[in-house]
Amino acid sequence: AVVSTQSTGVLMNNENILVRIASVKMLNAMILHGSTHIKQHFLKINGYHLMACQLRLHPLSYELVHAVMCLYVPIKSSLKEGLSATDSARDVNSTPEGATLILSLLENSLLVDGLFSDMLKIISQMMMSWAGCALDFLNYGLIDVLCVDTTA
């Protein structure tokens, strides 16, 4: 590949949100259409966790969150619309680690009007639609993210 998965990770720390959106979309294309070696390498380097660390340092937008959620499962409709009938089956390229990345965006989504509630709506729909999805989110910290102790 001309661009490595590590390079896209570096681009996700760019100040320009358009660069971050493009890098997430590029990574999605690499994982979905690339060889299994690319996907395995991305998992081996803890790519989803590295992306989460990079993306939570910057402001979000609906388009960026949509691109990130598409790494977990292809969502054809907008986040405001929720899942559509065509979003009814998890893609075979989805990996449970993608839940980590989505959860990492919840805190900053509070800063964009309506984004937090739209993200929770999509997560809820995914959990009700796909058997393993709820387990993915629970295993990767859903309770920890939603039940943060702010008194400390």
Secondary structure as a PSIPRED ss2 file (coil, helix, strand):
# PSIPRED VFORMAT (PSIPRED V4.0)

   1 A C   1.000  0.000  0.000
   2 V C   1.000  0.000  0.000
   3 V C   1.000  0.000  0.000
   4 S C   1.000  0.000  0.000
   5 T H   0.000  1.000  0.000
   6 Q H   0.000  1.000  0.000
   7 S H   0.000  1.000  0.000
   8 T H   0.000  1.000  0.000
   9 G H   0.000  1.000  0.000
  10 V H   0.000  1.000  0.000
  11 L H   0.000  1.000  0.000
  12 M C   1.000  0.000  0.000
  13 N C   1.000  0.000  0.000
  14 N C   1.000  0.000  0.000
  15 E C   1.000  0.000  0.000
  16 N C   1.000  0.000  0.000
  17 I H   0.000  1.000  0.000
  18 L H   0.000  1.000  0.000
  19 V H   0.000  1.000  0.000
  20 R H   0.000  1.000  0.000
  21 I H   0.000  1.000  0.000
  22 A H   0.000  1.000  0.000
  23 S H   0.000  1.000  0.000
  24 V H   0.000  1.000  0.000
  25 K H   0.000  1.000  0.000
  26 M H   0.000  1.000  0.000
  27 L H   0.000  1.000  0.000
  28 N H   0.000  1.000  0.000
  29 A H   0.000  1.000  0.000
  30 M H   0.000  1.000  0.000
  31 I H   0.000  1.000  0.000
  32 L H   0.000  1.000  0.000
  33 H H   0.000  1.000  0.000
  34 G C   1.000  0.000  0.000
  35 S C   1.000  0.000  0.000
  36 T H   0.000  1.000  0.000
  37 H H   0.000  1.000  0.000
  38 I H   0.000  1.000  0.000
  39 K H   0.000  1.000  0.000
  40 Q H   0.000  1.000  0.000
  41 H H   0.000  1.000  0.000
  42 F H   0.000  1.000  0.000
  43 L H   0.000  1.000  0.000
  44 K H   0.000  1.000  0.000
  45 I C   1.000  0.000  0.000
  46 N C   1.000  0.000  0.000
  47 G H   0.000  1.000  0.000
  48 Y H   0.000  1.000  0.000
  49 H H   0.000  1.000  0.000
  50 L H   0.000  1.000  0.000
  51 M H   0.000  1.000  0.000
  52 A H   0.000  1.000  0.000
  53 C H   0.000  1.000  0.000
  54 Q H   0.000  1.000  0.000
  55 L H   0.000  1.000  0.000
  56 R C   1.000  0.000  0.000
  57 L C   1.000  0.000  0.000
  58 H C   1.000  0.000  0.000
  59 P C   1.000  0.000  0.000
  60 L C   1.000  0.000  0.000
  61 S C   1.000  0.000  0.000
  62 Y H   0.000  1.000  0.000
  63 E H   0.000  1.000  0.000
  64 L H   0.000  1.000  0.000
  65 V H   0.000  1.000  0.000
  66 H H   0.000  1.000  0.000
  67 A H   0.000  1.000  0.000
  68 V H   0.000  1.000  0.000
  69 M H   0.000  1.000  0.000
  70 C H   0.000  1.000  0.000
  71 L H   0.000  1.000  0.000
  72 Y H   0.000  1.000  0.000
  73 V C   1.000  0.000  0.000
  74 P C   1.000  0.000  0.000
  75 I C   1.000  0.000  0.000
  76 K C   1.000  0.000  0.000
  77 S C   1.000  0.000  0.000
  78 S C   1.000  0.000  0.000
  79 L C   1.000  0.000  0.000
  80 K C   1.000  0.000  0.000
  81 E C   1.000  0.000  0.000
  82 G C   1.000  0.000  0.000
  83 L C   1.000  0.000  0.000
  84 S C   1.000  0.000  0.000
  85 A H   0.000  1.000  0.000
  86 T H   0.000  1.000  0.000
  87 D H   0.000  1.000  0.000
  88 S C   1.000  0.000  0.000
  89 A C   1.000  0.000  0.000
  90 R C   1.000  0.000  0.000
  91 D C   1.000  0.000  0.000
  92 V C   1.000  0.000  0.000
  93 N C   1.000  0.000  0.000
  94 S C   1.000  0.000  0.000
  95 T C   1.000  0.000  0.000
  96 P C   1.000  0.000  0.000
  97 E C   1.000  0.000  0.000
  98 G H   0.000  1.000  0.000
  99 A H   0.000  1.000  0.000
 100 T H   0.000  1.000  0.000
 101 L H   0.000  1.000  0.000
 102 I H   0.000  1.000  0.000
 103 L H   0.000  1.000  0.000
 104 S H   0.000  1.000  0.000
 105 L C   1.000  0.000  0.000
 106 L H   0.000  1.000  0.000
 107 E H   0.000  1.000  0.000
 108 N H   0.000  1.000  0.000
 109 S H   0.000  1.000  0.000
 110 L C   1.000  0.000  0.000
 111 L C   1.000  0.000  0.000
 112 V C   1.000  0.000  0.000
 113 D C   1.000  0.000  0.000
 114 G C   1.000  0.000  0.000
 115 L H   0.000  1.000  0.000
 116 F H   0.000  1.000  0.000
 117 S H   0.000  1.000  0.000
 118 D H   0.000  1.000  0.000
 119 M H   0.000  1.000  0.000
 120 L H   0.000  1.000  0.000
 121 K H   0.000  1.000  0.000
 122 I H   0.000  1.000  0.000
 123 I H   0.000  1.000  0.000
 124 S H   0.000  1.000  0.000
 125 Q H   0.000  1.000  0.000
 126 M H   0.000  1.000  0.000
 127 M H   0.000  1.000  0.000
 128 M H   0.000  1.000  0.000
 129 S H   0.000  1.000  0.000
 130 W C   1.000  0.000  0.000
 131 A C   1.000  0.000  0.000
 132 G C   1.000  0.000  0.000
 133 C H   0.000  1.000  0.000
 134 A H   0.000  1.000  0.000
 135 L H   0.000  1.000  0.000
 136 D H   0.000  1.000  0.000
 137 F H   0.000  1.000  0.000
 138 L H   0.000  1.000  0.000
 139 N H   0.000  1.000  0.000
 140 Y C   1.000  0.000  0.000
 141 G C   1.000  0.000  0.000
 142 L H   0.000  1.000  0.000
 143 I H   0.000  1.000  0.000
 144 D H   0.000  1.000  0.000
 145 V H   0.000  1.000  0.000
 146 L H   0.000  1.000  0.000
 147 C C   1.000  0.000  0.000
 148 V C   1.000  0.000  0.000
 149 D C   1.000  0.000  0.000
 150 T C   1.000  0.000  0.000
 151 T C   1.000  0.000  0.000
 152 A C   1.000  0.000  0.000
